[in-house]
Amino acid sequence: MTVGTVRRVGERALLVELPGTAEVAALYGWLRERQEAGELGEVEELVPAARTVLLDSVADVPAVAALLRTARPRAAAAASGPLVEVPTVYDGADLAEVAALWGVSEEAAVRIHTEAEYVVAFCGFAPGFGYLTGLPQRYEVPRRDTPRSSVPAGSVALAGQYTGVYPGLSPGGWQLIGRTALALWDPLREPAALLAPGVRVRFTAERA
């Protein structure tokens, strides 16, 4: 796999543009390996997104940019990060609609969602919100035509290829399938965010 466009951002950052999440995961893993081997020099943070990876506070920008342009990261191996289990009550307002889109019963939809193992591809939208991949492509669902003005904290939701858990009360347009009492974001905790890129996630069905 070749790396896409490498852009300089300000004086000490680089942004790599890529086709999609699979390529992002491959490059992010490759960069973490290079960082652990001491081959990147001083880079304060690696930030994956849907189609980009940002390298922030880079000590030697020209050298890292040259390294990126010659990089040939392999497809990302199976995630090996820590596992977080998310106990979930599957009673979301959109569960029936999601089941209908999948052509299955609500019980089967819950089984499909809990059988998959997810990985945090990247974080964003709100503190503690992780974009989780892991559902097969055939289970992608659209965002709602009209977003809700208020989505409760702990709501488990789907949109496109992603599963997410709303860490706090906020507007949102994802399909709500359940809820969890697990605190995804706690400023008094270290680290404050329970989910980070590379973390594996399993959802377990709980009774209300």
C-alpha positions in Angstrom: 0.0 0.0 0.0 1.4 3.4 -0.9 0.8 6.5 1.2 -1.4 9.2 -0.3 -0.9 13.0 -0.3 1.4 14.4 2.4 0.6 18.0 3.3 2.4 20.3 5.6 0.2 21.9 8.3 1.7 25.0 9.9 5.3 24.8 11.0 5.4 21.5 12.9 2.7 19.2 11.6 2.0 16.9 8.7 -1.4 15.6 7.3 -1.5 12.4 5.2 -4.6 12.0 3.1 -5.8 8.4 2.4 -8.6 6.7 0.6 -10.4 5.3 3.6 -10.4 3.8 7.1 -8.5 0.6 6.1 -5.6 2.6 4.7 -5.7 4.9 7.8 -5.4 1.9 10.1 -2.5 0.5 8.1 -0.6 3.8 8.2 -1.4 4.5 11.8 -0.1 1.1 12.8 3.0 1.6 10.7 3.7 5.0 12.3 3.2 3.6 15.8 5.8 0.9 15.0 8.3 3.5 13.6 7.6 5.7 16.7 8.3 2.8 19.1 11.5 2.0 17.2 12.7 5.6 17.5 12.6 6.2 13.7 10.2 9.2 13.7 12.2 11.4 16.1 10.1 13.7 18.2 6.4 13.5 17.3 4.0 14.5 20.0 0.8 13.0 18.7 -0.5 10.7 15.9 -4.2 11.5 15.2 -6.1 9.1 12.9 -9.4 10.2 11.3 -11.7 8.8 8.6 -9.4 9.5 5.7 -6.4 11.3 7.2 -3.6 10.8 9.8 -2.2 14.0 11.5 1.3 14.0 12.9 1.4 16.9 15.3 4.4 18.7 16.8 7.0 17.1 14.6 10.6 18.0 15.4 12.1 17.3 11.9 9.3 17.9 9.4 11.3 17.5 6.2 12.8 14.2 7.4 9.4 12.7 8.5 7.7 13.9 5.3 10.4 12.2 3.2 9.9 9.0 5.3 6.2 9.1 4.7 6.6 9.5 0.9 8.6 6.2 0.8 6.4 4.3 3.3 4.8 1.1 2.2 2.6 0.1 5.1 0.9 -3.3 5.0 -2.8 -3.9 5.6 -3.5 -3.6 9.3 -3.3 -6.8 11.2 -6.0 -7.8 13.6 -6.3 -5.2 16.4 -4.3 -6.2 19.5 -5.2 -3.3 21.8 -7.0 -3.6 25.2 -10.5 -4.9 25.2 -13.4 -2.8 26.6 -16.8 -4.5 27.2 -19.8 -2.3 26.9 -22.9 -3.7 28.7 -25.9 -2.5 26.6 -29.6 -2.5 27.0 -30.9 -2.9 23.5 -34.1 -0.8 23.6 -33.2 2.1 21.3 -35.8 4.1 19.5 -34.5 3.0 16.1 -33.8 -0.6 16.8 -36.9 -1.8 14.9 -36.0 0.4 12.0 -32.4 -0.9 11.9 -33.7 -4.5 12.1 -36.0 -3.8 9.2 -33.1 -2.4 7.1 -31.2 -5.6 7.9 -34.2 -7.8 7.1 -34.1 -9.5 10.4 -36.0 -9.5 13.7 -35.0 -7.2 16.6 -33.6 -10.2 18.5 -31.5 -11.1 15.5 -30.3 -7.5 15.1 -29.1 -7.6 18.7 -27.3 -10.9 18.1 -25.6 -9.5 15.0 -24.4 -6.4 16.9 -23.1 -8.3 19.9 -21.4 -11.1 17.9 -19.0 -8.6 16.2 -15.7 -7.4 17.7 -15.1 -3.8 17.1 -12.0 -1.6 17.0 -11.8 2.2 17.6 -10.8 3.5 14.2 -10.5 7.1 15.4 -12.1 9.6 17.9 -13.9 12.9 17.3 -17.2 14.7 17.4 -17.2 15.0 21.2 -14.7 14.1 23.9 -14.7 10.4 24.4 -16.6 9.6 21.2 -15.0 6.7 19.3 -15.9 5.7 15.7 -16.0 1.8 15.9 -15.6 -0.4 12.9 -16.3 -4.1 12.8 -19.8 -4.7 11.4 -19.8 -6.3 8.0 -20.5 -3.9 5.1 -23.9 -5.3 4.4 -25.1 -3.9 7.8 -24.3 -0.3 7.1 -27.3 2.0 7.8 -27.9 5.6 6.8 -28.0 8.5 9.3 -31.4 9.7 10.1 -33.0 12.2 7.7 -33.6 14.6 10.6 -31.1 14.6 13.5 -32.4 14.6 17.0 -31.8 17.8 19.0 -31.0 15.8 22.1 -29.5 12.3 22.4 -29.0 10.9 26.0 -25.5 10.1 27.2 -24.7 6.4 26.8 -26.8 5.9 23.7 -25.4 3.2 21.4 -25.9 4.1 17.8 -25.1 3.2 14.2 -24.4 5.3 11.1 -22.7 4.2 7.9 -20.0 1.7 8.7 -19.6 2.9 12.3 -21.0 2.1 15.7 -20.6 4.8 18.4 -21.6 5.5 22.0 -22.6 9.1 22.8 -20.4 10.1 25.9 -22.7 13.0 26.9 -26.0 14.6 26.1 -25.8 16.1 22.6 -27.6 16.5 19.3 -27.1 13.6 16.9 -28.3 12.0 13.7 -27.3 8.3 14.2 -29.7 5.4 14.6 -30.2 4.6 18.3 -30.2 0.9 19.1 -29.5 0.8 22.8 -27.9 2.4 25.8 -25.1 1.8 28.3 -24.4 3.1 31.8 -20.6 2.9 31.1 -18.9 6.3 31.4 -17.0 6.8 28.1 -15.7 10.2 29.3 -14.7 11.2 32.8 -12.4 14.2 33.3 -11.5 13.0 36.7 -10.3 9.6 35.3 -6.8 9.0 33.9 -7.1 8.7 30.9 -10.4 10.6 30.7 -11.5 8.8 27.5 -12.2 5.1 27.9 -11.9 4.6 24.1 -8.8 5.4 22.0 -7.6 4.4 18.5 -6.8 0.7 18.4 -8.9 -0.3 21.5 -11.1 -3.4 20.9 -14.7 -3.2 21.9 -17.4 -5.8 22.6 -21.0 -5.1 23.3 -22.9 -7.4 25.6 -26.7 -7.5 25.9 -28.1 -6.7 29.3 -31.6 -6.7 30.6 -33.2 -3.3 31.5 
